[in-house]
């Protein structure tokens, strides 16, 4: 799946400065890609522009042979008048019931299907919300901080399983966790701090793309983390 943004401009109504100006950026899927940056650098705005929730003031977002693009974020909630299991079954296509069972087992949520959404912890809510998107038809899923409040071992397992279950899908994963994006992403697209009305540049860092069953040396992870954080703090191009 190819996504290309060209000469993209966006300013929120009433804001003094644009979030993006003259932004050119692209990815080529399938694969697991990350958007990383400090708060306020435009990660969620870019996600909403790609998904169509926002419209650019100027510029183009080109998705040739456009498939289905979904966007989910960690503040989403599901209706509270039914159990979690009943809701998931109601939104899952018949062809995806087996996939739903697999995902709930992978996410450690089988024992909570008779619970109400309001009775779950934040991490459990986020896992349920992600599950309901993964059983839909999609070509690109933009996942915005969807594993916030999930413990690290469970989060790592979910990311590995996600890549195993959906090898031909494209994911854009937004996270403030430099360790996990370094370890699991094919490419990390870093929105640098301090970009203003001038030409925006998104830095690209090669990730380690850890798959299920792999053991990635920690020194390699730390090397990538350093490159990511250095890029996030600077408006200049990162060193090779």
N, C-alpha and C positions, 0 to 999 in steps of 0.2 A: 504494500500500500504506500503510495507516494503522496506526501503532503508538502506543499510549498507555499510559504508566505512571501510576498514581494511588496516592497515599499509600503509596509503596513503602518498605519497611524491610528492611534486610539487615545482619546482623552475622556475621562469621566465627566459627566455634566457638572459644571460648577468648579472643576479643578483648575488650578493655575498652570499645571504642567502636564504634558502628555505622559502616559505610561509607555507608549511606544511611538517612535518617530523614525520613518525610513527603515523599518525592520525587514531584513531579508533572512529567511530561515527555512530549512527543510529537513525532513527525515524520509528514509526509505525503509519500509517494513517488508516482511514481518520482523518482529523482534521486540525486545523489552528495552525501552528507552526511558531515561529519567530527565525531568526538569528540576534543577536545583538552584537555589538562590536564597538570599536573606529575605526577610519579610518586606513586602512592599516593592519588590523588583518586577512583579508582573506575571508570576507563574500562573496563578489562577485566572488572571485576565486573558493570558494567551490561550489557556485551556478553554475558556468560555467563548473566545473568538473562533477557535477551531471547531468547536462543537456546534456553533451557530446560536448560542445563547446571547452573544453580543454581536453587533455588526461593526466592522471597522469604519472609521470616518473616511479613510482613504486607503487604497491598496487592495490587493487581491489575496485570497486564500484558495489555492487550487488543489483539489483532490480529484484527479482524473479517475473516471470510472467509479465515482464516489460510492462507497459502501456505507454501511450503517455506523455512525459515530455516536458513542455514548459517553457521557460525562457524569461521574459520581464523586461526591466529596464527603468528608467525615461529619458534616453537620446534618446530613439527610436523616430523616426519620420515616418509619413506616406506620400505617394506621394502628392505633392501639385498641381497637374494639374486638380484635380477634387474637388468637395465639400466633406466635411466630411461625410455627409449622403450617397452620392453615393459610396464612398469608403467602408463604413461599410456594405452597402447592397451587394456590390460585393464580400466581403470576408465572409459573413455570410451564412452558409448552410441553405437551405430552411426550414429545421426542426427547426431552431433556430431563425426564424424571430420574433416570439412572445417574446422570451427571450431577444432579442436585444431591442425591444420596452420597456420592463420592465426595463432593465438596464439603458437605456438612461433617462427614467423618474426618476429612483432612483438617478441618478447622476446629475440631473438638466441640461441635455444637449439637450433636445428636441428642444429648440429655436435656437440652433447653427448648425443644420444639413445642412443648405445652406451656411455655412461659409467655407472658405478655412482653412486648418490646420494652415498656417502661420499667420492667423488673430486671432487665439485664444490665450488666456493667457496661461502661463506655466501650471497652475493648470488644465485648460480645456483640454490642449493637453494631459496631463497625464491621465485624466479620459477617453478620447476617446481611447487612446492607450490601457488602461486596458480593456475597453469594447470589443475591437476587439479580444482580447485573450480569454475572457470569453465565447464568442459564438463559440469557436472552440471545437473540441473534445479533452479532456485531462483527465489524471488521476492525474497528479501532475502539479501545476502551481507554479513556483518560481517567486515571484514578488519583484523586487529589487528597493526599494525607489520609487515605482510607484505612491504614493500619495504625493510626495513632492510638495510643493507649493499649496496644496489644504487646505482650511481653516479647522480648527479643527472640527466644528460641521458637516460639509459635509463629512470629512474623517471618522469620527466616524459612521455616518449613512451608508456610503458605506461599511465599514467593517462588520457592523451588518447585512446588507442586503446580502452581499456576503456569509456569513455563513448560512443564511436562505435559499438562493437559491441553494447552493451547499453543502448540508450536508454530502454527500458521497464522496466528492473530498478531496484531500490532497493539502494543501497550505503551502509553505515556504515563509514567509513574512520577507523581510530584511528592517530594519528601524533603524535610529538613534534616534527615539523618544521612550524613555523608558516608558513614560506614556501609549502610545497606545499599545505597545507590552505587557506591564504588564496587561492591562485591557482586551485585546481581545484574547490573545494567550492561547492555551491549555498548551503549554510548550515553554519557552524561552531558546534557546540554545545560550549561551554567549561565544564568542571567546575572551579570556582574552588578555589584553595588555601585550606585552613583551614576548610572546612565540617566541622561537628561534629554533635552529636546534635540540633541545632536543625533547622529546615526547610531542606532543601537546595534550592538554586536553580542551574539550569543556564542560563548566559547564551547568547544567540543573536547571532551576528555574521553579517551577510550576506557571503557569499563572492563571488568574481569569476567562478566557474563557467566557467573557460576551456575551450573546446572545441578540437578538432583544427583546425589552420589559423589559429587566432586569435593575435594578438600583444597581450598585456596590458601596458599601461604600467607600468613598475617603480614609479613613484610611487604608483599605486593599490595595488599589492601591498604596499608598505611601510606604507601607511596602514592596511590591513587587519591586517597583522602587528602593528602597534602596538596596535590595538584588541583583538586576540586576547590578546597578552601582558599587557596591562593587566587584562583580565578574569580571566585565569588567576591573577594575583597578588592578586586582591581577592575578598572575599565579597559586595561590594555590586554592585548592577546597574550595567552599563557605561553611559557617557554615549551619547546617540544619535550 
